[in-house]
Amino acid sequence: MNRQPTLVLVSGLGADGRLFEPQRALPWPIVTVKWLEPHRRETLADYAQRLATALTVAEPFFLGGASMGGMVALEMSRWTRPEAVFLIASARSGRVIHPVLRAGGRAVGRLPLAFTRLAGIVLAALAAPRPNELTPDQWRLLRQMADASSRRFYRWGCRAVVAWPGVDLPRTPVYHIHGDRDRLMPLSRVRPDHVVRGGGHMINLTHADEVNTYLREKIERHMNER
């Protein structure tokens, strides 16, 4: 008999575990990964290895993340043993980020900390969902998470993501769900196996039912085929 799996989720840049509150409706335990302060000039891969070392969760478990969190999850899977990795509005390489926003990320990564918050607000506004995509409570949550985010971490993350070359996972299944209106990681630059029509970069919030159905079906099918 298969044991009940755990779903381990990594939030995006400027967010934390509160991002995945809608996913707690799923019938499995949800563990959210807490960010660590990055080391100077640390790569995304090296950072993910530290997160993986600190992760304590029983098998079987699934590993996933939204936006940058999906990229980190891919790297973490090299040092852990997940059943599969979920990409939620994420990608297999930093090269898929819209060229304008990649340039902006590089610029933020070079700024003094005093200017990081303002530059981050401008960059986030370019990538953010359209005003009517989120409810007032969801916008309030995003602002609260952004305010709680470390400026040092944000500056590091902008630099690390755009420099990340990606990782090949020949033995770990990767499931990818993406919105067709994602402005940060345009659909034309990724190859998901499920497309959310009308979805932007925050589909786990704006299209929670569809995302949860996708996660549930993939996890149930995977566990039944073990």
C-alpha positions as CSV (number, residue, x, y, z in Angstrom):
1,M,0.0,0.0,0.0
2,N,1.4,3.4,-1.0
3,R,2.0,5.9,1.8
4,Q,0.3,9.3,1.7
5,P,2.6,11.7,-0.2
6,T,3.6,15.2,0.9
7,L,3.7,18.2,-1.4
8,V,6.7,20.4,-0.9
9,L,6.4,23.9,-2.5
10,V,8.8,26.7,-3.0
11,S,7.5,30.3,-3.4
12,G,8.6,32.8,-6.0
13,L,10.9,35.8,-5.5
14,G,9.4,38.4,-3.2
15,A,7.0,35.8,-1.8
16,D,6.8,33.2,1.0
17,G,4.8,30.2,2.0
18,R,1.6,32.2,2.2
19,L,1.5,32.2,-1.6
20,F,0.3,28.6,-1.5
21,E,-2.7,29.0,0.8
22,P,-5.1,28.0,-2.1
23,Q,-3.2,24.7,-2.5
24,R,-3.9,23.7,1.1
25,A,-7.3,22.6,-0.2
26,L,-5.5,19.6,-1.7
27,P,-5.9,16.3,0.2
28,W,-2.2,16.0,1.1
29,P,0.1,17.7,3.6
30,I,1.7,20.8,2.3
31,V,5.2,21.8,3.3
32,T,6.5,25.3,2.2
33,V,10.2,25.9,2.0
34,K,11.6,28.9,4.0
35,W,14.1,31.0,2.2
36,L,17.7,31.3,3.6
37,E,19.8,34.4,3.3
38,P,22.0,33.9,0.2
39,H,25.8,33.9,0.3
40,R,27.7,36.5,-1.6
41,R,27.9,35.6,-5.4
42,E,26.1,32.3,-4.7
43,T,24.6,30.6,-7.8
44,L,21.0,29.4,-7.9
45,A,22.3,25.8,-8.0
46,D,24.5,26.3,-4.9
47,Y,21.7,28.0,-3.1
48,A,19.2,25.2,-3.9
49,Q,21.7,22.6,-2.6
50,R,21.7,24.4,0.8
51,L,17.9,24.4,0.8
52,A,17.8,20.7,-0.1
53,T,20.3,19.9,2.7
54,A,18.0,21.7,5.2
55,L,14.8,19.9,4.0
56,T,13.5,17.2,6.3
57,V,10.5,15.5,4.8
58,A,9.6,11.8,4.7
59,E,9.2,10.0,1.4
60,P,7.3,9.8,-0.8
61,F,7.0,13.5,-1.6
62,F,6.5,15.8,-4.6
63,L,8.6,18.9,-5.0
64,G,7.4,22.0,-6.8
65,G,7.4,25.8,-7.0
66,A,6.0,28.9,-8.6
67,S,8.1,31.2,-10.8
68,M,11.7,31.3,-9.3
69,G,10.5,28.6,-6.8
70,G,10.1,26.1,-9.6
71,M,13.6,26.7,-10.8
72,V,14.9,26.2,-7.3
73,A,12.8,23.1,-7.0
74,L,14.4,21.7,-10.1
75,E,17.8,22.2,-8.7
76,M,16.8,20.9,-5.2
77,S,15.7,17.6,-6.9
78,R,19.3,16.9,-7.7
79,W,20.0,16.5,-4.0
80,T,16.7,14.9,-2.8
81,R,14.5,12.1,-4.0
82,P,11.1,13.6,-5.1
83,E,8.6,11.5,-7.0
84,A,8.3,14.4,-9.5
85,V,8.8,18.1,-9.8
86,F,6.0,20.6,-10.5
87,L,6.6,23.9,-12.4
88,I,3.8,26.4,-11.7
89,A,4.2,29.4,-14.0
90,S,7.9,28.6,-14.0
91,A,10.6,27.4,-16.4
92,R,13.6,25.1,-17.0
93,S,16.0,28.0,-17.6
94,G,16.4,31.7,-16.8
95,R,16.7,32.3,-20.6
96,V,12.9,32.1,-21.0
97,I,12.3,35.3,-19.1
98,H,11.1,38.1,-21.3
99,P,14.2,39.9,-22.6
100,V,13.1,43.3,-21.2
101,L,12.6,41.8,-17.8
102,R,15.9,39.8,-18.0
103,A,17.7,43.1,-18.6
104,G,15.8,44.7,-15.6
105,G,16.7,41.7,-13.4
106,R,20.4,42.2,-14.2
107,A,20.1,45.9,-13.4
108,V,18.4,45.3,-10.1
109,G,21.1,42.7,-9.3
110,R,23.8,45.4,-9.6
111,L,22.1,48.2,-7.6
112,P,23.0,49.2,-4.1
113,L,20.6,47.9,-1.5
114,A,19.2,51.3,-0.9
115,F,17.7,51.3,-4.4
116,T,16.7,47.7,-4.6
117,R,13.1,48.1,-3.1
118,L,12.1,50.9,-5.6
119,A,13.6,49.1,-8.6
120,G,11.9,45.9,-7.5
121,I,8.5,47.6,-7.4
122,V,9.0,48.9,-11.0
123,L,10.1,45.5,-12.2
124,A,7.3,43.7,-10.4
125,A,4.8,46.1,-11.9
126,L,5.9,45.1,-15.4
127,A,5.5,41.4,-14.6
128,A,2.5,41.6,-12.3
129,P,-1.0,40.3,-13.2
130,R,-3.3,42.9,-14.7
131,P,-5.3,44.9,-12.1
132,N,-8.5,42.9,-12.5
133,E,-6.8,39.5,-12.2
134,L,-6.4,39.5,-8.5
135,T,-8.9,40.3,-5.7
136,P,-8.1,43.1,-3.2
137,D,-7.2,40.5,-0.6
138,Q,-4.8,38.8,-3.0
139,W,-3.1,42.1,-3.9
140,R,-2.9,42.9,-0.2
141,L,-1.2,39.5,0.3
142,L,1.4,40.2,-2.4
143,R,2.2,43.5,-0.9
144,Q,2.6,42.0,2.6
145,M,4.9,39.3,1.3
146,A,7.0,41.8,-0.7
147,D,7.3,44.0,2.3
148,A,8.5,41.0,4.4
149,S,11.1,40.0,1.8
150,S,14.8,40.8,2.4
151,R,16.2,43.4,0.0
152,R,19.4,41.5,-0.1
153,F,17.6,38.3,-1.1
154,Y,15.6,40.2,-3.7
155,R,18.7,41.7,-5.3
156,W,20.5,38.3,-5.2
157,G,17.4,36.5,-6.7
158,C,17.1,38.9,-9.7
159,R,20.8,38.3,-10.5
160,A,20.7,34.5,-9.9
161,V,17.6,33.8,-11.9
162,V,18.6,35.5,-15.1
163,A,22.0,33.8,-14.9
164,W,20.6,30.3,-14.3
165,P,21.4,28.1,-17.3
166,G,18.9,25.4,-16.2
167,V,19.4,21.7,-15.3
168,D,18.7,18.4,-17.0
169,L,16.7,15.8,-15.0
170,P,16.7,12.6,-17.0
171,R,15.3,10.4,-14.3
172,T,12.8,12.8,-12.5
173,P,9.4,13.5,-14.1
174,V,8.7,17.2,-14.5
175,Y,5.1,18.4,-14.8
176,H,4.6,22.0,-16.0
177,I,1.4,24.2,-15.9
178,H,1.6,27.7,-17.3
179,G,-0.7,30.6,-18.2
180,D,-1.1,31.8,-21.8
181,R,-1.0,35.5,-20.6
182,D,2.2,35.2,-18.5
183,R,4.2,38.4,-19.1
184,L,7.3,37.4,-17.2
185,M,7.7,34.0,-18.8
186,P,5.8,34.2,-22.1
187,L,4.0,31.0,-23.2
188,S,5.9,31.2,-26.5
189,R,9.2,30.7,-24.7
190,V,8.2,27.6,-22.6
191,R,6.7,24.1,-23.3
192,P,4.2,23.2,-20.6
193,D,2.1,20.1,-20.7
194,H,-1.0,22.1,-19.5
195,V,-2.0,25.7,-20.5
196,V,-4.3,27.8,-18.3
197,R,-6.4,29.9,-20.6
198,G,-6.5,33.5,-19.5
199,G,-3.8,32.9,-16.8
200,G,-1.0,35.3,-16.0
201,H,2.0,34.7,-13.8
202,M,0.0,34.1,-10.6
203,I,-2.1,31.2,-11.7
204,N,-1.9,29.4,-8.4
205,L,-3.9,32.3,-7.0
206,T,-6.0,33.5,-10.0
207,H,-6.9,30.0,-11.3
208,A,-6.5,28.0,-8.1
209,D,-9.2,25.4,-8.9
210,E,-7.6,24.5,-12.3
211,V,-4.1,24.4,-10.8
212,N,-5.2,22.2,-7.9
213,T,-7.1,19.9,-10.2
214,Y,-3.9,19.6,-12.3
215,L,-1.8,18.8,-9.2
216,R,-4.2,16.3,-7.9
217,E,-4.6,14.4,-11.1
218,K,-0.8,14.2,-11.7
219,I,-0.1,13.1,-8.1
220,E,-2.9,10.5,-8.0
221,R,-1.8,9.1,-11.4
222,H,1.8,9.0,-10.4
223,M,1.1,7.3,-7.1
224,N,-1.2,4.7,-8.7
225,E,1.6,3.8,-11.2
226,R,4.4,3.4,-8.7
